[in-house]
């Protein structure tokens, strides 16, 4: 199997593996009033989350079709997931007392690990999927 093909498959797998963690964590975030903290209604926050998840899915479709833009989109989606999670929850995670305990840590930890893997894999895929010149 060609390296880019391997990266395509594993990028898709890592992104799909992130979805249960993202969903569980997002439900918890909405229960904690994250939308209201940033000045949005729950409905608007949920709509924006749905749009963001659609962007993540679009990246996977493009990766599956072998498009370099899919890898690039997946890198950006993953970086934004990581930055948002660390900005919003990093201090309390490091302090060791995150929300409801083990389940909450599992959701955010799984999100960070799977999206971190997506960034690394998609970055490598974007570099390997570039059209060759000359």
C-alpha positions as CSV (number, residue, x, y, z in Angstrom):
1,X,0.0,0.0,0.0
2,X,1.3,3.4,-1.0
3,X,2.2,5.8,1.9
4,X,-0.5,8.3,0.9
5,X,-3.1,5.6,0.8
6,X,-2.1,4.5,4.3
7,X,-2.4,8.1,5.5
8,X,-5.8,8.5,3.9
9,X,-7.2,5.4,5.6
10,X,-5.7,6.3,9.0
11,X,-6.7,9.9,8.8
12,X,-10.3,8.9,8.1
13,X,-10.2,6.3,10.9
14,X,-8.9,8.7,13.5
15,X,-11.4,11.4,12.6
16,X,-14.3,8.9,12.8
17,X,-13.0,7.6,16.1
18,X,-13.1,11.1,17.5
19,X,-16.8,11.5,16.9
20,X,-18.1,9.6,20.0
21,X,-15.7,11.7,22.2
22,X,-16.7,14.9,20.5
23,X,-20.4,14.1,20.9
24,X,-20.2,13.1,24.6
25,X,-18.1,16.1,25.4
26,X,-20.3,18.5,23.4
27,X,-23.4,17.3,25.2
28,X,-21.6,17.9,28.5
29,X,-20.4,21.3,27.4
30,X,-23.9,22.3,26.4
31,X,-25.2,21.1,29.8
32,X,-22.6,23.3,31.5
33,X,-23.9,26.3,29.5
34,X,-21.0,26.9,27.1
35,X,-23.3,28.5,24.5
36,X,-24.6,31.0,27.0
37,X,-21.0,31.8,28.2
38,X,-20.1,33.0,24.8
39,X,-23.3,34.9,24.3
40,X,-25.2,32.4,22.1
41,X,-28.5,30.6,22.6
42,X,-28.3,26.8,22.9
43,X,-30.0,26.5,19.5
44,X,-27.5,28.7,17.8
45,X,-24.6,27.0,19.5
46,X,-25.9,23.6,18.4
47,X,-26.3,24.8,14.8
48,X,-22.8,26.1,14.7
49,X,-21.5,22.8,16.2
50,X,-23.4,20.9,13.5
51,X,-21.9,23.1,10.8
52,X,-18.4,22.5,12.2
53,X,-19.0,18.7,12.2
54,X,-20.2,19.0,8.6
55,X,-16.9,20.7,7.8
56,X,-15.1,17.8,9.5
57,X,-17.1,15.3,7.4
58,X,-16.4,17.3,4.2
59,X,-12.7,17.0,5.0
60,X,-13.1,13.2,5.3
61,X,-15.0,12.9,2.0
62,X,-12.2,14.9,0.3
63,X,-9.5,12.8,1.9
64,X,-11.4,9.7,0.8
65,X,-11.4,11.0,-2.8
66,X,-7.6,11.7,-2.6
67,X,-7.9,15.5,-2.7
68,X,-5.1,17.3,-1.0
69,X,-7.6,20.0,0.2
70,X,-9.2,17.3,2.3
71,X,-6.0,16.7,4.2
72,X,-5.6,20.5,4.7
73,X,-9.1,21.0,5.9
74,X,-8.7,18.1,8.3
75,X,-5.5,19.6,9.7
76,X,-7.4,22.9,10.3
77,X,-10.4,21.3,11.8
78,X,-8.2,19.3,14.2
79,X,-6.1,22.3,15.2
80,X,-9.3,24.2,16.0
81,X,-10.7,21.3,18.1
82,X,-7.4,21.1,20.0
83,X,-7.0,24.8,20.5
84,X,-10.6,25.2,21.7
85,X,-10.5,22.2,24.1
86,X,-7.2,23.3,25.6
87,X,-8.2,27.0,25.9
88,X,-11.6,26.1,27.5
89,X,-10.5,23.2,29.7
90,X,-6.7,23.0,29.9
91,X,-6.2,24.6,33.3
92,X,-8.8,22.5,35.1
93,X,-7.5,19.3,33.4
94,X,-4.0,20.1,34.6
95,X,-5.4,20.9,38.1
96,X,-6.9,17.4,38.2
97,X,-10.5,18.2,38.9
98,X,-12.5,18.1,35.7
99,X,-16.3,18.2,36.0
100,X,-17.7,14.8,36.8
101,X,-14.4,13.0,37.1
102,X,-13.3,10.0,35.0
103,X,-16.0,10.1,32.3
104,X,-15.4,13.8,31.6
105,X,-11.7,13.2,31.4
106,X,-12.3,10.3,29.1
107,X,-14.4,12.5,26.7
108,X,-11.9,15.4,26.6
109,X,-8.9,13.1,26.6
110,X,-10.3,11.1,23.7
111,X,-11.1,14.2,21.8
112,X,-7.5,15.5,22.3
113,X,-5.9,12.2,21.4
114,X,-7.9,11.5,18.3
115,X,-7.9,15.0,16.9
116,X,-4.2,15.2,17.7
117,X,-3.7,12.1,15.6
118,X,-5.8,13.6,12.8
119,X,-3.6,16.6,12.7
120,X,-0.4,14.6,12.5
121,X,-1.8,12.1,9.9
122,X,-3.5,14.8,7.8
123,X,-0.4,17.0,7.9
124,X,1.7,14.1,6.6
125,X,-1.0,13.3,4.0
126,X,-1.1,16.9,2.8
127,X,2.7,16.8,2.3
128,X,2.6,13.5,0.5
129,X,-0.5,14.3,-1.6
130,X,0.9,17.4,-3.2
131,X,1.1,17.3,-7.0
132,X,4.6,16.8,-8.1
133,X,6.2,19.5,-10.3
134,X,8.5,18.9,-13.1
